[in-house]
Amino acid sequence: MPMPAEFYELAKRVNNWGRWGKDDQIGTMNLITEDVVKAAAACVRTGKRFSLAVELHEDGIQNGMIPGRDNPKRTTFLVNHEVFGPGTVATSDDSVVMGIQAGTHWDGFTHATYEDRLYNGFSAKETVTAEAGALNLGIEKIKTLVTRGVLLDVAGAKGVDLLEPEYAVTPADLEAAEEFGNVKVRAGDVVLVRTGQITKYLAGDKDGYFYGPGLSVRCPEWFHARDVAAVANDTVVFEIFPPELENGFMAVHALHLVEMGMLQGQNWFLEELAADCAADGVYEFLLDASPQPFRGGVGTPVNPVAVK
């Protein structure tokens, strides 16, 4: 079933294909220029650091709803092994099997597609294979992701700890969060949208965590107009579910990843950062959220670090 007509109109307005050349494979990462990074470095005032990742373990976020997106299964396969013989230095080694997007992660451009479309005109059928993953647009193409981060605390701006289930975060909410944080989103930023939803997971309600607020289909146009480099939030689905547009399932994914060439992140832990921002009134920071260089990866786990 095709997407609704309104989706196609939105897609035309946010499309970035060809903007950075016909061979481009990094999309809105092009907006993170050297000048943007230098300005981001000036956000470091106290040296305080915040990890924005959830812990990786076997009883993690995933509840089986998404087949194959398994929580990490870590095994210690060498335990105090004296590699060079008795009495020599001993080592212990681990291995891990997990769904790359099981915990805190970025969705890469090849994670979502519709009508055989991928960012910048690549064909999904020709690009993504079971054997090699993404032959083009793989997550390894994005070597670094260091820029200014901005926390838009939508829940905080509304005076609540957690947005209501099925609440669609709108551009008006994003602007209210800008005003609340006395900050303005600018070109090359990574925007972090706090809904408070991850507190359900942290409280042990894994199933409840899967159903909650998310971004409206109206938000991609707002991010596009401001030349945002990437967006992440503290939910599983990222966008509002069920969708606002009839039959518009995963429309925000398609607009961000396919039309804009913009990474989006899920399951980000924003609570400690939000508390510190509220305490000192500063909602901008230096952010390092560089992907792990999985060749052909359609996404990547990440341990984002905000430095204030």
TAMOBEL-V125309 format. One record per pair of residues at least 6 apart in sequence whose C-alpha atoms are under 6 Angstrom apart, sorted by sequence separation. I is the first residue (numbers start at 1). J is the second residue. D is the distance in Angstrom with one decimal. If there is no record, write none. Layout:
BEGIN
I:J:D  I:J:D
END
This chain:
BEGIN
82:88:5.6  117:123:5.5  118:124:5.8  128:134:4.4  155:161:5.9  178:184:5.8  243:249:5.7  256:262:5.2  277:283:5.3  82:89:5.8  116:123:5.5  117:124:5.9  127:134:5.6  155:162:5.8  82:90:4.1  116:124:4.9  127:135:5.1  155:163:5.8  201:209:5.4  292:300:5.9  62:71:5.8  81:90:4.8  127:136:5.9  200:209:5.3  291:300:5.8  80:90:4.9  81:91:5.1  60:71:5.6  80:91:4.9  80:92:5.1  58:71:5.2  79:92:4.5  58:72:5.1  78:92:4.7  57:72:5.3  58:73:5.4  78:93:5.0  289:304:4.3  77:93:5.9  288:304:5.7  76:93:5.7  77:94:5.8  288:305:5.4  76:94:4.2  287:305:5.8  75:94:5.5  287:306:4.6  75:95:5.3  157:177:5.4  286:306:5.7  74:95:5.7  286:307:5.1  74:96:4.3  285:307:5.6  73:96:5.5  154:177:5.3  157:180:5.6  285:308:4.9  73:97:5.2  153:177:5.6  214:238:5.4  215:239:4.3  72:97:5.6  152:177:5.1  214:239:4.1  215:240:5.4  72:98:4.3  210:236:5.9  214:240:4.0  71:98:5.5  213:240:5.7  70:98:5.3  238:266:6.0  70:99:4.9  69:99:4.4  236:266:5.7  71:102:5.7  108:139:5.8  235:266:5.6  236:267:5.7  163:195:5.6  230:262:5.5  232:264:5.3  234:266:5.9  235:267:5.1  69:102:5.6  162:195:5.8  230:263:5.1  231:264:4.9  232:265:4.0  233:266:5.4  234:267:4.7  162:196:4.4  230:264:5.9  232:266:5.8  234:268:4.6  161:196:5.9  162:197:5.9  217:252:5.5  233:268:5.7  198:234:5.5  197:235:5.9  187:226:5.9  189:228:5.3  190:229:5.5  192:231:5.9  194:233:5.9  149:189:5.7  152:192:5.9  153:193:5.9  154:194:5.7  155:195:5.1  187:227:4.6  188:228:5.3  189:229:5.5  190:230:4.8  191:231:4.8  192:232:4.9  193:233:4.8  148:189:5.2  149:190:4.8  150:191:5.0  151:192:4.8  152:193:4.9  153:194:4.7  154:195:6.0  187:228:5.5  188:229:4.9  190:231:5.6  192:233:5.5  149:191:5.9  168:213:5.9  169:214:6.0  166:212:5.2  167:213:4.5  168:214:5.4  169:215:4.7  170:216:5.4  165:212:4.2  166:213:4.7  168:215:5.5  169:216:5.3  165:213:5.1  168:216:4.9  171:219:5.5  53:104:5.4  168:240:5.6  181:283:5.7  17:120:4.4  40:147:5.5  40:148:4.4  37:147:5.1  25:137:5.2  151:283:5.4  150:283:5.8  150:284:4.6  149:284:5.7  149:285:5.3  148:285:5.7  149:286:5.8  148:286:4.8  149:287:5.3  119:258:4.3  147:286:6.0  148:287:5.7  118:258:4.9  119:259:5.8  147:287:5.5  146:287:5.6  119:261:5.5  146:288:4.5  145:288:5.9  145:289:5.4  145:290:4.3  144:290:4.8  109:257:4.7  140:293:4.3  140:294:5.6  108:263:5.8  140:295:5.4  32:188:4.7  107:263:5.9  31:188:4.8  107:264:5.5  106:264:5.7  107:265:5.9  138:296:4.4  139:297:5.1  106:265:4.3  138:297:5.1  105:265:5.5  138:298:6.0  105:266:5.8  135:296:5.9  104:266:6.0  134:296:4.2  104:267:4.7  133:296:4.6  104:268:5.4  111:298:5.0  110:298:5.2  108:298:4.9  108:299:4.4  107:299:4.5  106:299:5.5  106:300:5.4  105:300:5.5  105:301:4.2  104:301:5.9  105:302:5.2  104:302:6.0  29:229:5.7  100:300:5.6  28:229:4.9  100:301:5.7  14:221:5.9  14:224:6.0  53:268:5.6  52:268:5.6  53:269:5.3  52:269:4.6  52:270:5.9  28:261:5.9  27:261:4.4  28:262:5.3  43:285:5.1  43:286:5.9  15:259:4.6  16:260:5.0  3:248:5.6  15:260:5.2  41:286:5.9  40:286:5.4  53:303:5.1  52:304:5.2  51:304:5.8  51:305:4.7  50:305:5.5  50:306:5.1  49:306:5.6  49:307:4.5  48:307:5.6  48:308:5.3  47:308:5.6  46:308:5.8  45:308:5.8  44:308:4.6
END
